[in-house]
């Protein structure tokens, strides 16, 4: 696969994986918080949406993108 196609494809796959994992992580957090202290409130939603979801998405994106690009060709880790 040529480089001009591999990198955008890796970007797209990484973005989809990151968003999927963020949504799953957010739903799991809201579910667990609901089990721990009753029905969810606005604080739980804000915690999940503004803290947990971006953290999971950034971690998943960077990991997935690095792995996919490295599978295609060696990358510089500087």
GUDO-860876 format. One record per residue (C-alpha): residue number from 1; residue in one letter; x negated, y, z. Coordinates in Angstrom, 3 decimals, always signed. Layout:
REM GUDO-860876
(kolvex NUM, 'A', (X, Y, Z)) ...
END
This chain:
REM GUDO-860876
(kolvex 1, 'X', (+0.000, +0.000, +0.000)) (kolvex 2, 'X', (-1.463, +3.410, -0.922)) (kolvex 3, 'X', (-2.322, +5.870, +1.835)) (kolvex 4, 'X', (+0.084, +8.539, +0.534)) (kolvex 5, 'X', (+2.946, +6.093, +1.160)) (kolvex 6, 'X', (+1.634, +4.273, +4.242)) (kolvex 7, 'X', (+1.302, +7.259, +6.568)) (kolvex 8, 'X', (+4.796, +8.727, +5.953)) (kolvex 9, 'X', (+6.282, +5.240, +6.244)) (kolvex 10, 'X', (+4.442, +4.695, +9.535)) (kolvex 11, 'X', (+5.721, +8.091, +10.702)) (kolvex 12, 'X', (+9.312, +7.173, +9.825)) (kolvex 13, 'X', (+9.143, +3.747, +11.451)) (kolvex 14, 'X', (+7.525, +5.231, +14.559)) (kolvex 15, 'X', (+10.189, +7.927, +14.835)) (kolvex 16, 'X', (+13.017, +5.398, +14.530)) (kolvex 17, 'X', (+11.390, +3.099, +17.090)) (kolvex 18, 'X', (+10.801, +6.007, +19.481)) (kolvex 19, 'X', (+14.391, +7.235, +19.252)) (kolvex 20, 'X', (+15.755, +3.728, +19.696)) (kolvex 21, 'X', (+13.638, +3.075, +22.773)) (kolvex 22, 'X', (+14.506, +6.495, +24.207)) (kolvex 23, 'X', (+18.236, +5.845, +23.861)) (kolvex 24, 'X', (+17.905, +2.382, +25.400)) (kolvex 25, 'X', (+15.792, +3.731, +28.253)) (kolvex 26, 'X', (+18.203, +6.580, +28.894)) (kolvex 27, 'X', (+21.202, +4.244, +28.942)) (kolvex 28, 'X', (+19.396, +1.865, +31.295)) (kolvex 29, 'X', (+18.436, +4.688, +33.645)) (kolvex 30, 'X', (+21.975, +6.050, +33.769)) (kolvex 31, 'X', (+23.322, +2.533, +34.394)) (kolvex 32, 'X', (+20.845, +1.866, +37.203)) (kolvex 33, 'X', (+21.435, +5.247, +38.822)) (kolvex 34, 'X', (+25.179, +4.558, +38.678)) (kolvex 35, 'X', (+24.663, +1.238, +40.472)) (kolvex 36, 'X', (+22.405, +2.759, +43.139)) (kolvex 37, 'X', (+24.491, +5.721, +44.243)) (kolvex 38, 'X', (+27.899, +5.569, +42.638)) (kolvex 39, 'X', (+29.234, +7.228, +39.509)) (kolvex 40, 'X', (+26.852, +9.380, +37.524)) (kolvex 41, 'X', (+26.931, +13.121, +37.788)) (kolvex 42, 'X', (+25.385, +15.997, +35.866)) (kolvex 43, 'X', (+22.076, +15.634, +37.713)) (kolvex 44, 'X', (+21.684, +12.042, +36.550)) (kolvex 45, 'X', (+22.472, +13.011, +32.966)) (kolvex 46, 'X', (+19.984, +15.881, +33.019)) (kolvex 47, 'X', (+17.295, +13.640, +34.532)) (kolvex 48, 'X', (+17.838, +11.014, +31.847)) (kolvex 49, 'X', (+18.113, +13.437, +28.920)) (kolvex 50, 'X', (+15.382, +15.959, +29.773)) (kolvex 51, 'X', (+12.840, +13.799, +31.634)) (kolvex 52, 'X', (+13.151, +10.099, +30.899)) (kolvex 53, 'X', (+14.136, +10.138, +27.217)) (kolvex 54, 'X', (+11.361, +12.499, +26.008)) (kolvex 55, 'X', (+8.765, +10.615, +28.053)) (kolvex 56, 'X', (+9.782, +7.281, +26.559)) (kolvex 57, 'X', (+10.042, +8.744, +23.047)) (kolvex 58, 'X', (+6.578, +10.332, +23.086)) (kolvex 59, 'X', (+4.937, +7.209, +24.492)) (kolvex 60, 'X', (+6.682, +4.953, +21.964)) (kolvex 61, 'X', (+5.950, +7.252, +19.013)) (kolvex 62, 'X', (+2.253, +7.682, +19.721)) (kolvex 63, 'X', (+1.753, +3.976, +20.399)) (kolvex 64, 'X', (+3.710, +2.799, +17.380)) (kolvex 65, 'X', (+2.195, +5.348, +14.973)) (kolvex 66, 'X', (-1.357, +4.577, +16.118)) (kolvex 67, 'X', (-0.852, +0.843, +15.730)) (kolvex 68, 'X', (+0.786, +1.095, +12.310)) (kolvex 69, 'X', (-1.823, +3.447, +10.844)) (kolvex 70, 'X', (-4.638, +1.376, +12.330)) (kolvex 71, 'X', (-3.193, -1.769, +10.718)) (kolvex 72, 'X', (-3.346, -0.039, +7.355)) (kolvex 73, 'X', (-6.824, +1.434, +7.627)) (kolvex 74, 'X', (-9.354, +2.128, +10.331)) (kolvex 75, 'X', (-8.726, +5.410, +12.118)) (kolvex 76, 'X', (-11.054, +7.711, +13.966)) (kolvex 77, 'X', (-10.199, +7.866, +17.653)) (kolvex 78, 'X', (-12.047, +11.114, +18.298)) 
END
